[in-house]
Amino acid sequence: MLRIGVDDLTSFRHEHRMAGHGIPVSKGVMARSYRELVVWQKAKALAVHTYAATANFPRAETYGLTSQIRRSSVSVASNIAEGQGRLTRGEFRHFLGQARGSLLEAETQLAIARDLGFLEQNAFASLDEESYRVLGLLDRLLSSLQRMPA
């Protein structure tokens, strides 16, 4: 059984665990705020790092690739937050899927920027590694939510 531990979700004030799923809960409720989710924290950091990495892109790309990369990277954390605020687990999963799609979109756009010479290889490698970690967290959270009893 897949478990999400302290590396995947921040610890809660109450040390209770949902039986068999390893998801920290507080008084029987999942994270009260998206801010408690490590996946959101890492996705937000990725968006900030992406903004910094695209700061020196050519001016001609301001409304092109620069804007696309920034929007897709911001969309990852935004969709996680929006999904966590929804009323059902199904809605949460839907928005996590949207976040996953946005993450893969950003990865693709960053690779294109590298290939065009807008992004140095070491900057690309760092963002790619960060993205890979966020993807793993998203996949584990999605899997865990799917396996939880209703």
N, C-alpha and C positions, 0 to 999 in steps of 0.2 A: 504494500500500500504506500502511495506517495505521501510524504509528510512535508509540511512547510514549517520550518523551524525559525529560530531567531535570525538566521541570515536572510530570510525571506519576508518576514513581518516584524515590525518592532514589537517589543514586549509591552504588555499591558500592565496596568496597576494590579489587576487581579491575575493570579497565576493559573486560573482554570483553563482546561483544554477541552475542546469539543472531542468527544469520544472517537478515537481512532483516526482523527484527521490532522492533529497537530496544529490546528489553527487557533491561535490565542483568542479567547473570547472574554468579554467583560459582562458578567451577569447574564450569560447566555446569548449575547449579541456580538456579531462580528465587529470589527473595527468601527468605532463611532465616527471616525474621520478618515478621509483619504490620506491625510497627513501622517497617519500611523502606519501606512503601508510602505514598506521599504521599496517596493517596485515603483511607487509614485515618486519617492525621494530620489531614486536613481534615475528615473525618467526625466525629472525636473533638472537634475544636475546635467544630464546629457543635453538637454535643450540649451542650458546656459553655456556649456562648452561648445556646442554647435554654433551659437551666436558668436562667440569669441573667435572660433576658427574661420567663420565666413566674413569677419569684419574687413579683411583686406582683399576680398574678391573684387574683380574689375567693376568699375562703376557701371559699365554697360549691363552688368548682370543684376543690378539692384532690384529690378522688377521681374527678373527671370529666375535663374537658378538659385541665387541668394535667397530670394523671397520664398521659393518653393521649399528649399531645404529647411529654412527657419520655421515655416508654417507646419511642415510635416513633423518636425522634431517637437515643437510645442504641442501639437495635437496628441502626441503619445501621453504625456502627463495629463493633459486636459481630459482625454477620454477615460483615463483611469479614475480621475476625480469625479467626472460626471456619472460614470457607471456605479461607483461606490455609493453615490448619493441617490440612486434609483431605489425603487421599492422592492424589487424582486431579484433573486439570484440570477434568473434568466436574463433580465435587463443588464445586470452587472457583467455577466459573461459576454453579452452582445457588445458592450462598450469595450471590454478587454480585447475582444476580437478586432474592433475598430482600432484600438491602440496598437495592436500587433501589426495590422496592415499599414498604419502610419509609420511605424518603426521601420518596416521593410522598405517602404517608400523612401524614407530618409536615408537608409543605407544605400539604396540604389543611386540616389541623387548625389550622395557624398562620393561614391565611386566614380560617377560621371565627372564631378568636379575635380577629382584627383587625375583622371585620365586627360582632362582638358588643361591640366597644369595649374589650376586655381588653388589646389590644396596639396601641400607637401605630403610625401609618403608617411613620414612619422606622425603627422597630425591625423592623417586618415587612419593609420593603424590604431592610434589611441582611441579615436571615436568609434571605430569598428569594434574594438574590444569592449568598450563601454556599452555599445549597442547589443552585442552578443550577450552580455550579462543581463541586460534589461529583458531581452527576448527570453532567456532562460527563466527569469523570475515570472514573466507573464505566462509562459507555458505551464510552469508548475502551479501557479495560482489558478489558471483555467482548468487544469486537470483536477485539482483538488475540489474546486467548486462543482465540477461535473460529478464527482464521486460522493459528495455529501448527500445524506438523505434529506428529503424535502421537509 
